Amino acid sequence: MKLYDMHTHTKGISLCSRLDRKELCAAIKEDGTDGLILTNHYGRRHCRTEFSEWIKKYEEEYFLTKEEAESVGLSTLFGIEVTLGDRDFLLYGVTTSCLFESEKPLWDYTLPELCDFAHAHDALIVHAHPYRFGGTPADARYLDGVEINCHPLYLTNMKNEVIAYAKEHNLLLTCGSDYHGDIYKAHCGILLPDELHTEKELADYLRSGKAELVIHDIDPERANATVIH
């Protein structure tokens, strides 16, 4: 089995990240994690050019990161973190070709439309950090899962609440570091089979309910000592 960090960003697309693709891959490798899902932000505020050019850059950033990751022995798969209003949703099982198959920017979708988009591509939609900033999970009818987010900057992963919501609504669980390079990197993710190599296989494995999570319980003292202002 390989440990994949299911939630990562590079500053080539995610403007809130401090890490270029080389720095991200070095941190993942140093952390002892075996692979990553690159889930760059797909949100209006991250698009600073014409949309048609930005979406090409979004795809290119994934392939450049994948190349860098493979050069240091890491496995890499594609994902998307879509911002709808004040909530973020992770799509797993999509490929880069999906970027060019939406009728409008994904940030202009409603949640039911984004759910339909994901399922039309045999992919999963997961509510990222559903309880952050006092938030509440989105309507479970339009979700396949919820995330235990281990970003130390927020001092708590809210795992008990997330697990309870998942159980109540029969949703799957994912886990990721949401690493931005602004604090220490949490060691966390999901253990995936060595023979898993494609986004479709990722979605199918998550859907099977066999996935084992590695959850990082945040140390507030360490977090406060390592935050980069």
Helices and strands as residue ranges (DSSP letters): E 2-8, H 21-30, E 35-38, E 41-42, G 44-46, H 51-71, E 75-84, E 87-92, G 96-100, G 106-108, H 111-120, E 124-127, G 132-134, G 140-142, E 145-149, G 152-154, H 159-169, E 172-176, E 189-192, H 199-208, E 212-214, H 220-226
